[in-house]
């Protein structure tokens, strides 16, 4: 049996997979644009051709511009949409939160992120920003009320892992690319309905041309769904990596496991956090049942991996095997001994 990959190997594997997904986004946007060139603008029809795949280039430029614009202003939009307000350092209610953020910033070697609080009773948290120097960390009031200090430290370490691994930049870019895909698909479908491109395609390429045109129309219709599925795949991989990073920073994986158990027990959705922000959160704020399942359809539609599986992996890192074994989250035993580098059951 092959040895399970260590944390660094898992991080590198996830980064490679993320690059592949991002490349698929760009290729997909380009193909949608190329289909628009061929079936709507007549690219490749000899003397009637424009001679240049303008829609293809515009589609790629649109995706790139959207990504850049999202990096510059996406974090502010996310925070505003969730109703997050800056936490007051002088408020005694947030003293522990600031202390924990300071500790995890030092442990990770990163600048301290801006700290925000969301007035929502459901426990949740997310990080956003274009890079570690411009990062923000937001936690709900429900998270602060339900977690003890060690559990809060585990959640903050998880989010610092997202910041350290540049997940915050990645998910902002992915969100922008989703917007570009949806916009291009809508424009393409509207133009195809008005322009009568099916007749042009059928007369030019016969049955083969008509079949290709139908495939392009189907791709246009499914483009928003496919884009979201790719975004969800990125989000799921990032959560496993951030869990490992959080355990590495605290040297206490049981603290994060205990926090996830409490978050999972809170069945009410996080009303303040909108659907577009869901992939950024430590747990799905919408309370979807699909996130608790495994299998083909769960892998397609879940924004997060199953919390129970994440808890099992964290307990495995703390040498806790089986559902009946647990360690009090306040115990320092797990932080006093070396943290195992392998990720049991990692993908």
Short mmCIF file of the C-alpha atoms (twelve columns), coordinates in Angstrom:
data_MODEL
# 
_entry.id   MODEL 
# 
loop_
_atom_site.group_PDB 
_atom_site.id 
_atom_site.type_symbol 
_atom_site.label_atom_id 
_atom_site.label_alt_id 
_atom_site.label_comp_id 
_atom_site.label_asym_id 
_atom_site.label_seq_id 
_atom_site.Cartn_x 
_atom_site.Cartn_y 
_atom_site.Cartn_z 
_atom_site.pdbx_PDB_model_num 
ATOM 1   C CA . UNK A 1   0.000   0.000  0.000   1 
ATOM 2   C CA . UNK A 2   1.317   3.409  -0.948  1 
ATOM 3   C CA . UNK A 3   2.006   5.842  1.873   1 
ATOM 4   C CA . UNK A 4   -0.441  8.703  2.280   1 
ATOM 5   C CA . UNK A 5   0.934   12.008 0.969   1 
ATOM 6   C CA . UNK A 6   2.292   14.421 3.539   1 
ATOM 7   C CA . UNK A 7   0.931   17.944 3.978   1 
ATOM 8   C CA . UNK A 8   3.420   19.571 1.590   1 
ATOM 9   C CA . UNK A 9   2.747   16.973 -1.106  1 
ATOM 10  C CA . UNK A 10  -0.992  17.453 -0.675  1 
ATOM 11  C CA . UNK A 11  -0.596  21.220 -0.962  1 
ATOM 12  C CA . UNK A 12  1.420   20.859 -4.160  1 
ATOM 13  C CA . UNK A 13  -1.113  18.407 -5.621  1 
ATOM 14  C CA . UNK A 14  -3.994  20.758 -4.854  1 
ATOM 15  C CA . UNK A 15  -2.161  23.678 -6.428  1 
ATOM 16  C CA . UNK A 16  -1.589  21.653 -9.603  1 
ATOM 17  C CA . UNK A 17  -5.252  20.643 -9.702  1 
ATOM 18  C CA . UNK A 18  -6.279  24.256 -9.245  1 
ATOM 19  C CA . UNK A 19  -4.135  25.342 -12.191 1 
ATOM 20  C CA . UNK A 20  -5.834  22.665 -14.302 1 
ATOM 21  C CA . UNK A 21  -9.296  23.896 -13.298 1 
ATOM 22  C CA . UNK A 22  -8.366  27.502 -14.026 1 
ATOM 23  C CA . UNK A 23  -7.028  26.463 -17.444 1 
ATOM 24  C CA . UNK A 24  -10.322 24.667 -18.120 1 
ATOM 25  C CA . UNK A 25  -12.197 27.874 -17.321 1 
ATOM 26  C CA . UNK A 26  -10.125 29.856 -19.819 1 
ATOM 27  C CA . UNK A 27  -10.406 27.178 -22.518 1 
ATOM 28  C CA . UNK A 28  -14.152 26.917 -21.967 1 
ATOM 29  C CA . UNK A 29  -14.634 30.671 -22.274 1 
ATOM 30  C CA . UNK A 30  -12.499 30.676 -25.426 1 
ATOM 31  C CA . UNK A 31  -14.502 27.823 -26.977 1 
ATOM 32  C CA . UNK A 32  -17.777 29.610 -26.316 1 
ATOM 33  C CA . UNK A 33  -16.355 32.682 -28.003 1 
ATOM 34  C CA . UNK A 34  -15.065 30.646 -30.938 1 
ATOM 35  C CA . UNK A 35  -18.499 29.104 -31.435 1 
ATOM 36  C CA . UNK A 36  -19.948 32.603 -31.492 1 
ATOM 37  C CA . UNK A 37  -17.397 33.535 -34.167 1 
ATOM 38  C CA . UNK A 38  -18.293 30.544 -36.335 1 
ATOM 39  C CA . UNK A 39  -22.054 30.282 -35.956 1 
ATOM 40  C CA . UNK A 40  -23.024 33.910 -35.430 1 
ATOM 41  C CA . UNK A 41  -20.347 36.021 -37.119 1 
ATOM 42  C CA . UNK A 42  -19.534 33.587 -39.925 1 
ATOM 43  C CA . UNK A 43  -15.845 33.088 -39.195 1 
ATOM 44  C CA . UNK A 44  -14.286 30.658 -41.718 1 
ATOM 45  C CA . UNK A 45  -16.787 31.238 -44.560 1 
ATOM 46  C CA . UNK A 46  -14.194 32.258 -47.126 1 
ATOM 47  C CA . UNK A 47  -14.648 35.716 -48.508 1 
ATOM 48  C CA . UNK A 48  -17.537 36.391 -46.149 1 
ATOM 49  C CA . UNK A 49  -15.417 35.695 -43.116 1 
ATOM 50  C CA . UNK A 50  -14.328 38.451 -40.801 1 
ATOM 51  C CA . UNK A 51  -10.858 36.985 -41.078 1 
ATOM 52  C CA . UNK A 52  -10.280 37.272 -37.333 1 
ATOM 53  C CA . UNK A 53  -11.889 35.378 -34.398 1 
ATOM 54  C CA . UNK A 54  -12.930 38.558 -32.638 1 
ATOM 55  C CA . UNK A 55  -15.460 36.939 -30.270 1 
ATOM 56  C CA . UNK A 56  -12.875 34.402 -29.121 1 
ATOM 57  C CA . UNK A 57  -10.395 37.123 -28.258 1 
ATOM 58  C CA . UNK A 58  -13.082 39.272 -26.625 1 
ATOM 59  C CA . UNK A 59  -14.274 36.321 -24.535 1 
ATOM 60  C CA . UNK A 60  -10.791 35.658 -23.187 1 
ATOM 61  C CA . UNK A 61  -10.221 39.384 -22.607 1 
ATOM 62  C CA . UNK A 62  -13.579 39.627 -20.841 1 
ATOM 63  C CA . UNK A 63  -12.666 36.778 -18.533 1 
ATOM 64  C CA . UNK A 64  -9.259  38.278 -17.796 1 
ATOM 65  C CA . UNK A 65  -10.671 41.763 -17.195 1 
ATOM 66  C CA . UNK A 66  -13.378 40.362 -14.952 1 
ATOM 67  C CA . UNK A 67  -10.764 38.499 -12.949 1 
ATOM 68  C CA . UNK A 68  -8.608  41.594 -12.535 1 
ATOM 69  C CA . UNK A 69  -11.592 43.745 -11.591 1 
ATOM 70  C CA . UNK A 70  -12.727 41.090 -9.141  1 
ATOM 71  C CA . UNK A 71  -9.314  41.091 -7.481  1 
ATOM 72  C CA . UNK A 72  -9.466  44.846 -6.980  1 
ATOM 73  C CA . UNK A 73  -13.011 45.187 -5.664  1 
ATOM 74  C CA . UNK A 74  -14.277 41.657 -5.012  1 
ATOM 75  C CA . UNK A 75  -13.384 41.599 -1.312  1 
ATOM 76  C CA . UNK A 76  -15.304 44.801 -0.586  1 
ATOM 77  C CA . UNK A 77  -18.340 43.458 -2.436  1 
ATOM 78  C CA . UNK A 78  -18.247 40.176 -0.517  1 
ATOM 79  C CA . UNK A 79  -17.988 41.900 2.863   1 
ATOM 80  C CA . UNK A 80  -20.732 44.405 2.044   1 
ATOM 81  C CA . UNK A 81  -23.080 41.708 0.760   1 
ATOM 82  C CA . UNK A 82  -22.760 39.752 4.017   1 
ATOM 83  C CA . UNK A 83  -23.328 42.785 6.231   1 
ATOM 84  C CA . UNK A 84  -19.867 42.480 7.804   1 
ATOM 85  C CA . UNK A 85  -18.731 45.381 9.991   1 
ATOM 86  C CA . UNK A 86  -15.197 46.053 11.263  1 
ATOM 87  C CA . UNK A 87  -14.605 44.598 14.701  1 
ATOM 88  C CA . UNK A 88  -13.721 47.246 17.287  1 
ATOM 89  C CA . UNK A 89  -10.381 46.384 18.986  1 
ATOM 90  C CA . UNK A 90  -11.477 48.305 22.102  1 
ATOM 91  C CA . UNK A 91  -14.671 46.257 22.469  1 
ATOM 92  C CA . UNK A 92  -14.116 43.602 25.184  1 
ATOM 93  C CA . UNK A 93  -16.402 41.215 23.294  1 
ATOM 94  C CA . UNK A 94  -13.780 40.941 20.549  1 
ATOM 95  C CA . UNK A 95  -10.616 40.944 22.649  1 
ATOM 96  C CA . UNK A 96  -10.230 37.178 22.444  1 
ATOM 97  C CA . UNK A 97  -10.843 37.241 18.693  1 
ATOM 98  C CA . UNK A 98  -8.105  39.816 18.128  1 
ATOM 99  C CA . UNK A 99  -5.713  37.890 20.395  1 
ATOM 100 C CA . UNK A 100 -6.303  34.701 18.416  1 
ATOM 101 C CA . UNK A 101 -5.900  36.480 15.071  1 
ATOM 102 C CA . UNK A 102 -2.617  37.993 16.298  1 
ATOM 103 C CA . UNK A 103 -1.372  34.545 17.357  1 
ATOM 104 C CA . UNK A 104 -2.239  32.890 14.054  1 
ATOM 105 C CA . UNK A 105 -0.775  35.745 12.030  1 
ATOM 106 C CA . UNK A 106 2.516   35.264 13.879  1 
ATOM 107 C CA . UNK A 107 2.352   31.478 13.499  1 
ATOM 108 C CA . UNK A 108 1.733   31.737 9.749   1 
ATOM 109 C CA . UNK A 109 4.219   34.553 9.186   1 
ATOM 110 C CA . UNK A 110 1.538   36.645 7.493   1 
ATOM 111 C CA . UNK A 111 0.365   40.217 8.050   1 
ATOM 112 C CA . UNK A 112 -2.606  40.489 10.371  1 
ATOM 113 C CA . UNK A 113 -5.804  40.564 8.288   1 
ATOM 114 C CA . UNK A 114 -8.548  43.105 8.817   1 
ATOM 115 C CA . UNK A 115 -11.116 41.618 11.205  1 
ATOM 116 C CA . UNK A 116 -14.861 41.825 10.575  1 
ATOM 117 C CA . UNK A 117 -17.909 40.529 12.434  1 
ATOM 118 C CA . UNK A 118 -21.164 39.473 10.768  1 
ATOM 119 C CA . UNK A 119 -24.288 39.962 12.930  1 
ATOM 120 C CA . UNK A 120 -25.688 36.493 12.304  1 
ATOM 121 C CA . UNK A 121 -26.445 33.838 14.955  1 
ATOM 122 C CA . UNK A 122 -25.272 30.910 12.811  1 
ATOM 123 C CA . UNK A 123 -21.580 29.964 13.285  1 
ATOM 124 C CA . UNK A 124 -19.501 30.522 10.151  1 
ATOM 125 C CA . UNK A 125 -16.408 32.324 8.900   1 
ATOM 126 C CA . UNK A 126 -14.598 33.213 5.686   1 
ATOM 127 C CA . UNK A 127 -11.530 35.064 4.438   1 
ATOM 128 C CA . UNK A 128 -11.324 37.248 1.362   1 
ATOM 129 C CA . UNK A 129 -8.931  39.633 -0.390  1 
ATOM 130 C CA . UNK A 130 -6.508  39.675 -3.294  1 
ATOM 131 C CA . UNK A 131 -3.385  38.661 -1.342  1 
ATOM 132 C CA . UNK A 132 -2.125  38.245 2.251   1 
ATOM 133 C CA . UNK A 133 -1.254  41.939 2.432   1 
ATOM 134 C CA . UNK A 134 -4.859  42.912 1.610   1 
ATOM 135 C CA . UNK A 135 -6.776  40.126 3.343   1 
ATOM 136 C CA . UNK A 136 -9.880  40.313 5.514   1 
ATOM 137 C CA . UNK A 137 -11.231 37.758 7.965   1 
ATOM 138 C CA . UNK A 138 -14.945 37.725 8.805   1 
ATOM 139 C CA . UNK A 139 -16.634 35.663 11.524  1 
ATOM 140 C CA . UNK A 140 -20.268 35.542 12.534  1 
ATOM 141 C CA . UNK A 141 -21.497 36.540 15.955  1 
ATOM 142 C CA . UNK A 142 -22.798 33.008 16.300  1 
ATOM 143 C CA . UNK A 143 -19.280 31.623 15.870  1 
ATOM 144 C CA . UNK A 144 -17.931 33.837 18.641  1 
ATOM 145 C CA . UNK A 145 -20.788 32.805 20.936  1 
ATOM 146 C CA . UNK A 146 -20.582 29.060 20.403  1 
ATOM 147 C CA . UNK A 147 -16.837 28.287 20.283  1 
ATOM 148 C CA . UNK A 148 -14.295 28.243 23.077  1 
ATOM 149 C CA . UNK A 149 -10.849 29.773 22.639  1 
ATOM 150 C CA . UNK A 150 -9.111  26.699 21.205  1 
ATOM 151 C CA . UNK A 151 -11.933 26.051 18.761  1 
ATOM 152 C CA . UNK A 152 -11.903 29.691 17.651  1 
ATOM 153 C CA . UNK A 153 -8.152  29.421 17.175  1 
ATOM 154 C CA . UNK A 154 -8.690  26.372 14.952  1 
ATOM 155 C CA . UNK A 155 -11.214 28.230 12.761  1 
ATOM 156 C CA . UNK A 156 -8.994  31.309 12.482  1 
ATOM 157 C CA . UNK A 157 -6.016  29.077 11.615  1 
ATOM 158 C CA . UNK A 158 -8.138  27.433 8.905   1 
ATOM 159 C CA . UNK A 159 -8.903  30.842 7.401   1 
ATOM 160 C CA . UNK A 160 -5.271  31.913 7.712   1 
ATOM 161 C CA . UNK A 161 -4.478  28.761 5.750   1 
ATOM 162 C CA . UNK A 162 -6.756  30.031 2.965   1 
ATOM 163 C CA . UNK A 163 -4.913  33.346 3.038   1 
ATOM 164 C CA . UNK A 164 -1.464  31.746 3.108   1 
ATOM 165 C CA . UNK A 165 -2.294  29.405 0.233   1 
ATOM 166 C CA . UNK A 166 -3.748  32.279 -1.846  1 
ATOM 167 C CA . UNK A 167 -7.150  30.595 -1.931  1 
ATOM 168 C CA . UNK A 168 -8.737  34.013 -1.410  1 
ATOM 169 C CA . UNK A 169 -7.245  35.225 -4.696  1 
ATOM 170 C CA . UNK A 170 -8.147  32.010 -6.480  1 
ATOM 171 C CA . UNK A 171 -11.805 32.026 -5.464  1 
ATOM 172 C CA . UNK A 172 -12.160 35.693 -6.396  1 
ATOM 173 C CA . UNK A 173 -10.774 34.950 -9.861  1 
ATOM 174 C CA . UNK A 174 -13.039 31.917 -10.218 1 
ATOM 175 C CA . UNK A 175 -16.081 33.999 -9.268  1 
ATOM 176 C CA . UNK A 176 -15.138 36.579 -11.901 1 
ATOM 177 C CA . UNK A 177 -14.704 33.892 -14.552 1 
ATOM 178 C CA . UNK A 178 -18.120 32.464 -13.692 1 
ATOM 179 C CA . UNK A 179 -19.583 35.901 -14.330 1 
ATOM 180 C CA . UNK A 180 -17.796 36.102 -17.693 1 
ATOM 181 C CA . UNK A 181 -19.068 32.666 -18.731 1 
ATOM 182 C CA . UNK A 182 -22.650 33.515 -17.765 1 
ATOM 183 C CA . UNK A 183 -22.532 36.843 -19.611 1 
ATOM 184 C CA . UNK A 184 -21.055 35.289 -22.755 1 
ATOM 185 C CA . UNK A 185 -23.599 32.448 -22.693 1 
ATOM 186 C CA . UNK A 186 -26.516 34.866 -22.389 1 
ATOM 187 C CA . UNK A 187 -25.267 37.068 -25.236 1 
ATOM 188 C CA . UNK A 188 -24.603 34.048 -27.447 1 
ATOM 189 C CA . UNK A 189 -28.028 32.525 -26.893 1 
ATOM 190 C CA . UNK A 190 -29.844 35.820 -27.466 1 
ATOM 191 C CA . UNK A 191 -27.951 36.436 -30.686 1 
ATOM 192 C CA . UNK A 192 -28.475 32.868 -31.904 1 
ATOM 193 C CA . UNK A 193 -32.237 33.161 -31.404 1 
ATOM 194 C CA . UNK A 194 -32.446 36.459 -33.261 1 
ATOM 195 C CA . UNK A 195 -29.857 35.834 -35.965 1 
ATOM 196 C CA . UNK A 196 -31.105 32.549 -37.407 1 
ATOM 197 C CA . UNK A 197 -27.670 30.995 -37.311 1 
ATOM 198 C CA . UNK A 198 -29.047 27.492 -37.653 1 
ATOM 199 C CA . UNK A 199 -29.917 28.009 -41.346 1 
ATOM 200 C CA . UNK A 200 -26.507 29.419 -42.110 1 
ATOM 201 C CA . UNK A 201 -24.802 26.529 -40.365 1 
ATOM 202 C CA . UNK A 202 -26.959 23.856 -41.997 1 
ATOM 203 C CA . UNK A 203 -26.437 25.202 -45.494 1 
ATOM 204 C CA . UNK A 204 -22.706 25.553 -44.988 1 
ATOM 205 C CA . UNK A 205 -21.898 22.259 -43.274 1 
ATOM 206 C CA . UNK A 206 -24.856 19.945 -43.839 1 
ATOM 207 C CA . UNK A 207 -25.781 17.488 -41.132 1 
ATOM 208 C CA . UNK A 208 -22.327 17.721 -39.557 1 
ATOM 209 C CA . UNK A 209 -22.521 21.490 -39.343 1 
ATOM 210 C CA . UNK A 210 -26.019 21.359 -37.860 1 
ATOM 211 C CA . UNK A 211 -24.867 18.828 -35.261 1 
ATOM 212 C CA . UNK A 212 -21.917 21.038 -34.305 1 
ATOM 213 C CA . UNK A 213 -24.224 24.023 -34.014 1 
ATOM 214 C CA . UNK A 214 -26.545 22.077 -31.708 1 
ATOM 215 C CA . UNK A 215 -23.568 21.063 -29.549 1 
ATOM 216 C CA . UNK A 216 -22.547 24.718 -29.277 1 
ATOM 217 C CA . UNK A 217 -26.085 25.714 -28.273 1 
ATOM 218 C CA . UNK A 218 -26.146 22.987 -25.621 1 
ATOM 219 C CA . UNK A 219 -22.757 24.204 -24.342 1 
ATOM 220 C CA . UNK A 220 -24.124 27.751 -24.160 1 
ATOM 221 C CA . UNK A 221 -27.169 26.592 -22.191 1 
ATOM 222 C CA . UNK A 222 -25.106 24.488 -19.792 1 
ATOM 223 C CA . UNK A 223 -22.232 26.990 -19.503 1 
ATOM 224 C CA . UNK A 224 -23.392 28.618 -16.222 1 
ATOM 225 C CA . UNK A 225 -23.933 25.205 -14.609 1 
ATOM 226 C CA . UNK A 226 -20.580 23.846 -15.796 1 
ATOM 227 C CA . UNK A 227 -18.813 26.979 -14.568 1 
ATOM 228 C CA . UNK A 228 -20.352 26.594 -11.109 1 
ATOM 229 C CA . UNK A 229 -19.438 22.911 -10.994 1 
ATOM 230 C CA . UNK A 230 -15.812 23.795 -11.679 1 
ATOM 231 C CA . UNK A 231 -15.927 26.462 -8.963  1 
ATOM 232 C CA . UNK A 232 -17.328 23.940 -6.489  1 
ATOM 233 C CA . UNK A 233 -14.556 21.484 -7.354  1 
ATOM 234 C CA . UNK A 234 -11.965 24.155 -6.558  1 
ATOM 235 C CA . UNK A 235 -13.715 25.023 -3.295  1 
ATOM 236 C CA . UNK A 236 -13.833 21.404 -2.082  1 
ATOM 237 C CA . UNK A 237 -10.118 20.893 -2.681  1 
ATOM 238 C CA . UNK A 238 -9.302  24.141 -0.922  1 
ATOM 239 C CA . UNK A 239 -11.177 23.118 2.231   1 
ATOM 240 C CA . UNK A 240 -9.133  19.947 2.709   1 
ATOM 241 C CA . UNK A 241 -5.932  21.930 2.251   1 
ATOM 242 C CA . UNK A 242 -7.035  24.698 4.649   1 
ATOM 243 C CA . UNK A 243 -7.945  22.111 7.296   1 
ATOM 244 C CA . UNK A 244 -4.448  20.651 7.029   1 
ATOM 245 C CA . UNK A 245 -2.897  24.117 7.144   1 
ATOM 246 C CA . UNK A 246 -4.979  25.078 10.184  1 
ATOM 247 C CA . UNK A 247 -3.892  21.945 12.032  1 
ATOM 248 C CA . UNK A 248 -0.296  22.682 11.096  1 
ATOM 249 C CA . UNK A 249 -0.478  26.227 12.474  1 
ATOM 250 C CA . UNK A 250 -2.143  25.347 15.785  1 
ATOM 251 C CA . UNK A 251 -0.491  21.942 16.290  1 
ATOM 252 C CA . UNK A 252 -3.911  21.009 17.665  1 
ATOM 253 C CA . UNK A 253 -6.096  19.410 14.971  1 
ATOM 254 C CA . UNK A 254 -8.677  18.344 17.570  1 
ATOM 255 C CA . UNK A 255 -9.562  21.994 18.203  1 
ATOM 256 C CA . UNK A 256 -10.627 22.489 14.576  1 
ATOM 257 C CA . UNK A 257 -12.383 19.104 14.571  1 
ATOM 258 C CA . UNK A 258 -14.390 20.154 17.634  1 
ATOM 259 C CA . UNK A 259 -15.244 23.498 16.035  1 
ATOM 260 C CA . UNK A 260 -16.466 21.759 12.872  1 
ATOM 261 C CA . UNK A 261 -18.657 19.487 14.994  1 
ATOM 262 C CA . UNK A 262 -20.339 22.523 16.557  1 
ATOM 263 C CA . UNK A 263 -20.696 24.246 13.188  1 
ATOM 264 C CA . UNK A 264 -22.224 21.085 11.725  1 
ATOM 265 C CA . UNK A 265 -24.657 20.823 14.638  1 
ATOM 266 C CA . UNK A 266 -26.048 24.297 13.856  1 
ATOM 267 C CA . UNK A 267 -28.650 23.358 11.268  1 
ATOM 268 C CA . UNK A 268 -29.966 26.852 10.479  1 
ATOM 269 C CA . UNK A 269 -28.511 28.528 7.365   1 
ATOM 270 C CA . UNK A 270 -26.346 31.615 7.682   1 
ATOM 271 C CA . UNK A 271 -28.896 34.134 6.428   1 
ATOM 272 C CA . UNK A 272 -26.452 37.030 6.050   1 
ATOM 273 C CA . UNK A 273 -24.090 35.195 3.695   1 
ATOM 274 C CA . UNK A 274 -25.262 35.072 0.100   1 
ATOM 275 C CA . UNK A 275 -25.035 32.165 -2.341  1 
ATOM 276 C CA . UNK A 276 -22.109 33.636 -4.262  1 
ATOM 277 C CA . UNK A 277 -20.019 33.793 -1.083  1 
ATOM 278 C CA . UNK A 278 -20.767 30.188 -0.040  1 
ATOM 279 C CA . UNK A 279 -17.557 28.645 -1.481  1 
ATOM 280 C CA . UNK A 280 -15.491 31.046 0.655   1 
ATOM 281 C CA . UNK A 281 -16.968 29.901 3.980   1 
ATOM 282 C CA . UNK A 282 -15.579 27.249 6.306   1 
ATOM 283 C CA . UNK A 283 -18.944 25.451 5.984   1 
ATOM 284 C CA . UNK A 284 -21.773 25.808 3.499   1 
ATOM 285 C CA . UNK A 285 -23.885 28.732 4.806   1 
ATOM 286 C CA . UNK A 286 -26.924 27.552 2.852   1 
ATOM 287 C CA . UNK A 287 -27.331 24.357 4.855   1 
ATOM 288 C CA . UNK A 288 -27.454 22.075 1.793   1 
ATOM 289 C CA . UNK A 289 -27.875 18.358 2.481   1 
ATOM 290 C CA . UNK A 290 -25.704 17.464 -0.508  1 
ATOM 291 C CA . UNK A 291 -22.611 18.600 1.390   1 
ATOM 292 C CA . UNK A 292 -23.166 15.769 3.881   1 
ATOM 293 C CA . UNK A 293 -23.084 13.102 1.197   1 
ATOM 294 C CA . UNK A 294 -20.410 11.439 -0.880  1 
ATOM 295 C CA . UNK A 295 -20.548 9.992  -4.358  1 
ATOM 296 C CA . UNK A 296 -20.849 11.212 -7.923  1 
ATOM 297 C CA . UNK A 297 -23.694 13.717 -7.523  1 
ATOM 298 C CA . UNK A 298 -22.404 15.036 -4.218  1 
ATOM 299 C CA . UNK A 299 -19.003 15.612 -5.797  1 
ATOM 300 C CA . UNK A 300 -20.697 17.535 -8.594  1 
ATOM 301 C CA . UNK A 301 -23.022 19.808 -6.620  1 
ATOM 302 C CA . UNK A 302 -21.522 20.186 -3.138  1 
ATOM 303 C CA . UNK A 303 -19.723 23.442 -2.351  1 
ATOM 304 C CA . UNK A 304 -17.801 21.794 0.509   1 
ATOM 305 C CA . UNK A 305 -16.551 18.304 1.299   1 
ATOM 306 C CA . UNK A 306 -18.531 16.420 3.972   1 
ATOM 307 C CA . UNK A 307 -17.802 17.921 7.390   1 
ATOM 308 C CA . UNK A 308 -17.850 14.468 8.949   1 
ATOM 309 C CA . UNK A 309 -15.075 13.344 6.624   1 
ATOM 310 C CA . UNK A 310 -13.062 16.462 7.440   1 
ATOM 311 C CA . UNK A 311 -13.485 15.729 11.151  1 
ATOM 312 C CA . UNK A 312 -12.311 12.135 10.685  1 
ATOM 313 C CA . UNK A 313 -9.207  13.329 8.831   1 
ATOM 314 C CA . UNK A 314 -8.409  15.854 11.555  1 
ATOM 315 C CA . UNK A 315 -8.860  13.261 14.284  1 
ATOM 316 C CA . UNK A 316 -6.610  10.946 12.325  1 
ATOM 317 C CA . UNK A 317 -3.917  13.635 12.306  1 
ATOM 318 C CA . UNK A 318 -4.246  13.775 16.101  1 
ATOM 319 C CA . UNK A 319 -3.941  9.973  16.364  1 
ATOM 320 C CA . UNK A 320 -7.648  9.749  17.199  1 
ATOM 321 C CA . UNK A 321 -9.094  6.726  15.396  1 
ATOM 322 C CA . UNK A 322 -12.746 5.815  15.172  1 
ATOM 323 C CA . UNK A 323 -15.940 7.759  15.902  1 
ATOM 324 C CA . UNK A 324 -15.900 6.940  19.612  1 
ATOM 325 C CA . UNK A 325 -12.497 8.382  20.434  1 
ATOM 326 C CA . UNK A 326 -12.174 12.065 21.191  1 
ATOM 327 C CA . UNK A 327 -9.924  14.488 22.944  1 
ATOM 328 C CA . UNK A 328 -11.196 17.532 24.824  1 
ATOM 329 C CA . UNK A 329 -10.503 20.552 22.597  1 
ATOM 330 C CA . UNK A 330 -8.973  22.434 25.512  1 
ATOM 331 C CA . UNK A 331 -6.355  19.719 26.031  1 
ATOM 332 C CA . UNK A 332 -2.827  20.746 25.174  1 
ATOM 333 C CA . UNK A 333 -1.647  17.164 24.743  1 
ATOM 334 C CA . UNK A 334 -2.107  17.226 20.995  1 
ATOM 335 C CA . UNK A 335 -0.122  20.435 20.655  1 
ATOM 336 C CA . UNK A 336 2.665   19.121 22.858  1 
ATOM 337 C CA . UNK A 337 3.526   16.186 20.630  1 
ATOM 338 C CA . UNK A 338 4.619   16.234 16.962  1 
ATOM 339 C CA . UNK A 339 1.849   16.613 14.426  1 
ATOM 340 C CA . UNK A 340 1.812   13.716 11.950  1 
ATOM 341 C CA . UNK A 341 2.528   14.880 8.420   1 
ATOM 342 C CA . UNK A 342 0.299   12.381 6.633   1 
ATOM 343 C CA . UNK A 343 -3.272  13.093 5.661   1 
ATOM 344 C CA . UNK A 344 -5.278  9.888  6.102   1 
ATOM 345 C CA . UNK A 345 -7.678  9.314  3.244   1 
ATOM 346 C CA . UNK A 346 -6.553  12.422 1.365   1 
ATOM 347 C CA . UNK A 347 -7.373  12.561 -2.269  1 
# 
